Amino acid sequence: MFQLIIFFSKSLLRHPRARSDLSEMTGDSHFQRYLPELHPESLVPPEQIRRHILCTGQVYYTLLQEREEKGIEDVAISRIEQLSPFPYDLITPHLDKYPNADLLWCQEEPLNNGGW
């Protein structure tokens, strides 16, 4: 048996937004391949969103923090938690929610690394 070793920062170890309730891991729960923007009340209506950012991993929390600190109200942020196979079936219907938004991909890694 081999041990899995993953190297990344511990910034999310005790982050309050990176926690799950026990109920989210029991019963009929399943892995969520795509986590769409929850569209909090602080954002403008979906038709007025000008950018929709797709990202994966801990960069989501950095983007979320920046959006809140700068008071940005017209940018939606969604997370892709499984890159392969790519969850087209989950993402495509959600993209129609923001008809006027530019779609962007954000990653921490250089262009030749990461999900891009």
C-alpha positions in Angstrom: 0.0 0.0 0.0 1.3 3.5 -0.9 0.5 6.7 0.9 -0.9 9.6 -1.1 1.1 12.8 -0.6 -0.4 16.1 -1.9 1.7 19.2 -1.8 -0.2 22.5 -1.5 -0.6 25.3 1.0 -2.4 24.9 4.2 -4.4 28.2 3.7 -7.7 26.3 3.6 -7.0 24.0 6.5 -9.2 25.9 9.0 -10.8 28.4 6.6 -14.4 28.9 7.7 -15.8 28.7 4.1 -13.9 25.5 3.2 -15.9 23.4 5.7 -18.7 20.9 5.2 -21.4 19.8 7.5 -21.5 16.1 8.4 -24.9 16.0 6.7 -23.2 16.8 3.4 -21.1 13.7 3.6 -23.7 11.1 4.7 -26.9 9.6 3.3 -27.5 10.3 -0.4 -24.6 12.7 -0.7 -22.2 12.5 -3.7 -19.2 14.3 -5.0 -20.2 17.6 -6.6 -18.2 18.0 -9.9 -19.4 21.6 -10.4 -20.4 24.2 -7.8 -22.2 27.1 -9.5 -22.3 30.6 -8.1 -24.8 30.7 -5.3 -25.6 34.3 -6.4 -25.8 36.0 -3.0 -27.9 39.1 -2.6 -24.8 41.3 -2.8 -24.5 40.6 -6.6 -26.5 42.3 -9.3 -29.3 40.3 -11.1 -27.9 37.5 -13.4 -28.7 39.5 -16.5 -26.4 42.3 -15.4 -23.4 40.0 -14.6 -20.6 41.1 -16.9 -18.0 38.3 -16.1 -18.4 34.7 -15.1 -15.2 33.2 -13.8 -14.7 29.5 -13.8 -11.9 28.2 -11.6 -10.9 25.1 -9.6 -9.3 24.5 -6.2 -8.2 27.1 -3.6 -8.0 30.0 -6.1 -11.8 30.2 -5.6 -11.4 31.5 -2.1 -8.9 34.1 -3.2 -11.2 35.4 -5.9 -14.2 35.4 -3.5 -12.2 37.4 -0.9 -11.1 39.9 -3.5 -14.6 40.3 -4.9 -15.9 41.1 -1.4 -13.0 43.4 -0.4 -13.4 45.5 -3.5 -17.2 45.5 -3.5 -17.5 44.0 -7.0 -21.1 43.1 -7.7 -21.1 42.1 -11.3 -18.8 39.1 -11.4 -20.0 35.5 -10.8 -17.5 32.8 -9.7 -18.2 29.1 -10.2 -16.0 26.1 -9.2 -15.2 23.1 -11.3 -14.1 20.3 -8.9 -13.6 17.6 -11.5 -11.7 18.4 -14.7 -11.8 15.0 -16.3 -14.2 14.1 -17.7 -15.1 17.7 -18.0 -18.6 18.3 -16.6 -20.2 19.8 -19.7 -23.6 18.5 -18.7 -23.5 20.5 -15.5 -21.9 23.7 -16.7 -23.7 24.3 -20.0 -27.2 24.8 -18.5 -25.8 27.2 -15.9 -24.0 29.4 -18.5 -27.4 30.5 -19.9 -28.1 32.1 -16.5 -25.6 34.9 -17.4 -26.5 35.8 -21.0 -24.4 39.0 -21.1 -21.3 37.8 -19.2 -17.9 37.1 -20.6 -16.7 33.6 -19.6 -13.2 33.5 -18.1 -11.0 30.7 -16.8 -8.7 31.5 -13.8 -5.9 29.4 -12.4 -2.9 30.0 -10.2 -0.5 28.0 -12.4 1.2 29.3 -15.5 -0.6 28.9 -18.8 1.2 25.7 -19.7 0.2 24.0 -16.3 -3.1 23.5 -14.5 -6.5 23.0 -16.0 -6.0 25.3 -19.0 
